Amino acid sequence: MIEVLRSGPLATVQDLGRPGLAHLGVPRSGAADAPSLRLANRLVGNPEGAAGIEFTFGGGALRFHRAAWMAVTGAPVPFAVDGRGQGANAPCRVPAGAVLEMGAPPHGLRSYLAVRGGVAPDAVLGSRSTDLLSGLGPAPLTPGDRLPVGATEGLAAINVDVAPVPPPPDEPVLRLLPGPRDDWFTRDALRVLTGAPYEVTADSNRVGVRLDGARLERARDGELGSEGMVTGALQVPPSGLPILFLADHPTTGGYPVIAVLTAAAIPSAAQLRPGRRVRFTL
């Protein structure tokens, strides 16, 4: 078992989510920065889809009641095991009874902890992911929670010392594709969207990143019927300020979507922290 001593601002169990259920109104959810969770799992010999813990702004503390292998990826949070500093993006052996403590990442937002065998709370609709919007899956972690760890028999050997990961840019540039409702906006709207940086606001969460900057003007009035939504959609409410949907977004929405991020840009979007500036490019 792993005991939660301190959860930090937000800690949730995440795997790769619940794909294929949007027609039933069930969001995919899962790790907001899926490549970082995949990497953490590979480092400890797990299947890429094993469940780990997603920490927002770090700050967590865990006690390992049995010896285990673990790895931390994503936002480069400093951490120590029984007071001894350890390196990110590398497998780390944790003795039985040891305490892992995290600081706050200097940049980025979400860090991922994988344990060999995976954390194993009960699955809901085929996934152990916490969905903050729908309430599916385990509740966000709180002090005193105990997480079971899965079996390690038959897992791949641990044979990597460290996985080099490049640092993120100071001002990320996210690629997007126009539409499907760019025709609801003026001809200049896409130029405005890509012409100057936007700032991430404090109202952002796993559902979506709220942005402040140049307003996007509509070319038509009226209401749009609810349509299916995808991760990476840039939905524009009447304020004209876009909202970038992340992992826990609703399956449908009634505001027009001016553009959608490419799949490769979504992990960078998941690491945007309040106060950070971001640019878009077609």
C-alpha positions as CSV (number, residue, x, y, z in Angstrom):
1,M,0.0,0.0,0.0
2,I,1.0,3.6,-0.5
3,E,-0.3,6.0,2.1
4,V,-1.1,9.7,1.3
5,L,0.4,11.9,3.9
6,R,0.0,15.2,2.0
7,S,-1.8,15.6,-1.4
8,G,-0.6,19.1,-2.4
9,P,-3.0,21.4,-4.2
10,L,-4.5,18.5,-6.2
11,A,-3.5,14.9,-6.6
12,T,-5.6,12.4,-8.6
13,V,-5.2,8.8,-9.9
14,Q,-5.0,8.8,-13.7
15,D,-4.4,6.2,-16.4
16,L,-5.1,6.7,-20.1
17,G,-8.8,7.3,-19.6
18,R,-12.1,5.9,-20.9
19,P,-12.0,6.2,-24.7
20,G,-15.0,5.3,-26.9
21,L,-17.8,6.2,-24.5
22,A,-18.5,9.8,-25.5
23,H,-21.7,8.7,-27.2
24,L,-22.9,7.7,-23.8
25,G,-22.0,11.1,-22.3
26,V,-18.8,9.7,-20.6
27,P,-15.7,11.9,-21.2
28,R,-12.4,10.2,-21.8
29,S,-10.6,11.9,-18.9
30,G,-7.2,10.3,-18.1
31,A,-3.8,11.9,-17.7
32,A,-3.8,15.5,-19.0
33,D,-0.2,15.0,-20.2
34,A,-0.5,11.4,-21.4
35,P,3.1,11.2,-22.8
36,S,4.5,12.0,-19.4
37,L,2.5,9.2,-17.7
38,R,3.5,6.8,-20.5
39,L,7.1,7.6,-19.9
40,A,6.9,7.2,-16.1
41,N,5.3,3.7,-16.6
42,R,7.9,2.6,-19.1
43,L,10.7,3.7,-16.7
44,V,9.4,1.2,-14.1
45,G,8.5,-1.6,-16.5
46,N,4.8,-1.1,-16.4
47,P,2.4,-1.2,-19.4
48,E,2.0,2.4,-20.6
49,G,-1.6,2.5,-19.6
50,A,-1.1,1.6,-15.9
51,A,-2.5,4.0,-13.4
52,G,-0.3,6.5,-11.6
53,I,-0.7,9.7,-9.7
54,E,-1.0,13.1,-11.3
55,F,0.2,16.0,-9.0
56,T,-0.8,19.6,-9.8
57,F,1.9,22.0,-8.5
58,G,3.6,19.2,-6.7
59,G,3.5,19.4,-2.9
60,G,2.7,15.7,-2.2
61,A,4.0,13.4,0.4
62,L,3.6,9.6,0.3
63,R,4.6,6.7,2.6
64,F,5.5,3.4,0.9
65,H,4.6,0.5,3.2
66,R,6.5,-1.9,1.0
67,A,9.7,-1.4,-1.1
68,A,8.9,-0.3,-4.6
69,W,10.3,1.1,-7.8
70,M,8.9,4.5,-8.9
71,A,9.5,7.3,-11.4
72,V,8.5,10.9,-11.6
73,T,8.0,12.7,-14.9
74,G,6.2,15.7,-16.4
75,A,6.7,19.1,-14.7
76,P,10.1,18.9,-13.1
77,V,9.1,18.7,-9.5
78,P,12.0,18.4,-6.9
79,F,11.5,15.4,-4.7
80,A,13.3,13.4,-2.0
81,V,13.0,9.9,-0.5
82,D,13.6,10.0,3.3
83,G,15.3,13.4,2.8
84,R,17.7,12.3,0.0
85,G,17.1,14.2,-3.3
86,Q,16.3,12.1,-6.4
87,G,16.2,12.8,-10.1
88,A,13.2,13.0,-12.3
89,N,12.7,10.9,-15.5
90,A,14.6,8.0,-13.9
91,P,13.7,4.9,-12.0
92,C,14.1,5.2,-8.2
93,R,14.1,2.4,-5.6
94,V,12.1,3.3,-2.5
95,P,12.7,1.2,0.7
96,A,9.8,-0.1,2.8
97,G,8.5,2.6,5.2
98,A,10.2,5.4,3.3
99,V,8.5,8.8,2.7
100,L,8.5,10.6,-0.6
101,E,8.2,14.3,-0.4
102,M,7.7,16.7,-3.3
103,G,8.3,20.4,-3.7
104,A,6.8,22.7,-6.3
105,P,7.9,22.6,-10.0
106,P,9.8,25.7,-11.2
107,H,7.9,25.5,-14.5
108,G,5.1,23.4,-15.9
109,L,2.1,22.3,-13.9
110,R,1.5,18.5,-13.7
111,S,3.9,15.9,-12.6
112,Y,3.3,12.1,-12.8
113,L,4.4,9.4,-10.4
114,A,4.4,5.8,-11.6
115,V,5.0,2.8,-9.3
116,R,6.0,-0.6,-10.5
117,G,2.8,-2.6,-10.7
118,G,0.7,0.5,-11.0
119,V,-1.6,2.0,-8.4
120,A,-4.8,-0.1,-8.3
121,P,-8.0,1.4,-6.9
122,D,-11.2,-0.1,-8.3
123,A,-11.8,0.7,-11.9
124,V,-15.0,2.4,-13.1
125,L,-16.1,1.8,-16.7
126,G,-12.7,0.3,-17.5
127,S,-10.5,3.0,-16.1
128,R,-9.1,4.1,-12.7
129,S,-9.0,7.7,-13.8
130,T,-10.5,10.5,-11.6
131,D,-12.8,12.7,-13.7
132,L,-13.3,15.9,-11.9
133,L,-16.2,17.0,-14.2
134,S,-18.4,13.9,-14.1
135,G,-17.3,12.6,-10.7
136,L,-16.4,9.2,-12.1
137,G,-13.5,7.2,-10.7
138,P,-11.8,7.6,-7.3
139,A,-12.1,10.9,-5.5
140,P,-9.1,13.3,-5.5
141,L,-6.5,12.1,-3.0
142,T,-6.6,13.4,0.6
143,P,-4.3,12.7,3.6
144,G,-5.0,9.2,5.1
145,D,-5.9,7.6,1.7
146,R,-4.3,4.3,1.0
147,L,-3.7,3.1,-2.5
148,P,-3.1,-0.6,-3.3
149,V,-0.3,-1.4,-5.8
150,G,-0.8,-4.0,-8.5
151,A,1.2,-7.2,-9.0
152,T,4.7,-7.0,-10.4
153,E,5.1,-10.5,-11.7
154,G,5.7,-10.7,-15.5
155,L,6.5,-7.0,-15.9
156,A,9.3,-5.8,-18.1
157,A,12.8,-5.5,-16.7
158,I,13.9,-2.0,-15.5
159,N,16.9,-1.3,-17.8
160,V,17.0,2.5,-18.3
161,D,19.0,4.8,-16.0
162,V,17.5,8.1,-17.1
163,A,15.3,9.4,-20.0
164,P,16.5,12.7,-21.3
165,V,13.6,15.2,-21.6
166,P,14.1,18.6,-23.2
167,P,13.0,21.6,-21.1
168,P,9.8,23.4,-22.2
169,P,10.1,26.7,-24.1
170,D,9.5,30.0,-22.2
171,E,6.5,30.8,-24.4
172,P,5.1,27.7,-26.0
173,V,3.6,27.8,-29.5
174,L,0.7,25.4,-30.0
175,R,-0.3,24.3,-33.5
176,L,-4.0,24.2,-34.3
177,L,-6.3,23.5,-37.2
178,P,-9.1,25.9,-38.1
179,G,-12.8,24.9,-37.6
180,P,-15.1,23.2,-37.3
181,R,-17.0,26.5,-36.6
182,D,-14.5,29.2,-37.8
183,D,-17.3,30.4,-40.1
184,W,-19.1,31.8,-37.1
185,F,-16.3,34.3,-36.7
186,T,-15.1,37.3,-38.6
187,R,-12.4,36.8,-41.3
188,D,-9.9,38.4,-39.0
189,A,-10.6,36.1,-36.0
190,L,-8.0,33.5,-36.8
191,R,-5.4,36.2,-37.5
192,V,-6.2,37.7,-34.1
193,L,-6.0,34.3,-32.4
194,T,-2.5,33.7,-33.9
195,G,-1.2,37.2,-33.9
196,A,-0.5,37.8,-30.2
197,P,0.1,35.7,-27.0
198,Y,-2.7,34.8,-24.6
199,E,-2.3,34.5,-20.8
200,V,-3.5,31.5,-18.8
201,T,-5.9,32.6,-16.1
202,A,-6.2,31.3,-12.6
203,D,-9.7,29.8,-13.5
204,S,-8.0,27.0,-15.5
205,N,-8.3,23.4,-14.4
206,R,-8.4,19.8,-15.9
207,V,-11.6,20.7,-17.7
208,G,-10.1,23.6,-19.6
209,V,-7.6,26.4,-19.9
210,R,-9.2,29.8,-19.7
211,L,-7.3,32.4,-21.7
212,D,-7.1,36.2,-21.5
213,G,-6.1,38.3,-24.4
214,A,-7.5,39.6,-27.7
215,R,-11.2,38.9,-28.0
216,L,-12.5,36.9,-31.0
217,E,-15.4,38.6,-32.8
218,R,-18.3,36.6,-34.2
219,A,-19.7,37.2,-37.7
220,R,-23.1,35.9,-36.8
221,D,-25.6,36.0,-33.9
222,G,-27.8,33.3,-32.6
223,E,-27.3,30.0,-30.7
224,L,-25.5,26.9,-31.9
225,G,-27.0,23.6,-31.1
226,S,-24.9,21.3,-28.8
227,E,-22.2,19.5,-30.6
228,G,-19.6,16.9,-29.7
229,M,-16.4,18.2,-28.2
230,V,-12.9,16.9,-28.3
231,T,-9.7,17.5,-26.2
232,G,-7.9,20.4,-27.6
233,A,-11.0,22.3,-28.9
234,L,-10.9,26.1,-28.6
235,Q,-14.4,27.0,-27.7
236,V,-15.4,30.6,-27.7
237,P,-18.2,31.8,-25.3
238,P,-19.9,35.2,-25.8
239,S,-17.0,37.0,-24.0
240,G,-14.9,36.3,-27.1
241,L,-12.1,34.8,-24.9
242,P,-11.3,31.2,-25.9
243,I,-11.3,28.2,-23.6
244,L,-9.0,25.3,-24.4
245,F,-10.5,22.0,-23.5
246,L,-8.4,19.5,-21.6
247,A,-8.9,15.9,-20.4
248,D,-12.0,16.4,-18.3
249,H,-13.9,18.4,-20.8
250,P,-17.7,17.9,-21.4
251,T,-18.7,15.6,-24.2
252,T,-20.9,18.3,-25.8
253,G,-20.9,22.0,-25.9
254,G,-23.0,24.8,-27.4
255,Y,-20.4,27.5,-28.1
256,P,-18.7,27.6,-31.4
257,V,-15.2,26.0,-31.7
258,I,-12.9,28.2,-33.8
259,A,-10.0,25.7,-33.9
260,V,-8.7,22.5,-32.5
261,L,-5.1,21.8,-31.3
262,T,-3.1,19.1,-33.1
263,A,-2.7,15.9,-31.0
264,A,1.0,16.7,-30.5
265,A,0.2,20.1,-29.0
266,I,-2.1,18.8,-26.2
267,P,0.6,17.6,-23.7
268,S,2.1,21.1,-23.9
269,A,-1.3,22.7,-23.2
270,A,-1.7,20.4,-20.2
271,Q,1.4,21.9,-18.7
272,L,0.3,25.6,-19.0
273,R,0.2,27.2,-15.6
274,P,-1.7,30.4,-14.5
275,G,0.2,33.5,-15.6
276,R,2.0,31.7,-18.4
277,R,1.8,33.1,-21.9
278,V,1.1,30.9,-24.9
279,R,0.9,31.5,-28.7
280,F,-1.0,29.7,-31.4
281,T,-0.1,29.0,-35.0
282,L,-2.0,27.5,-37.8
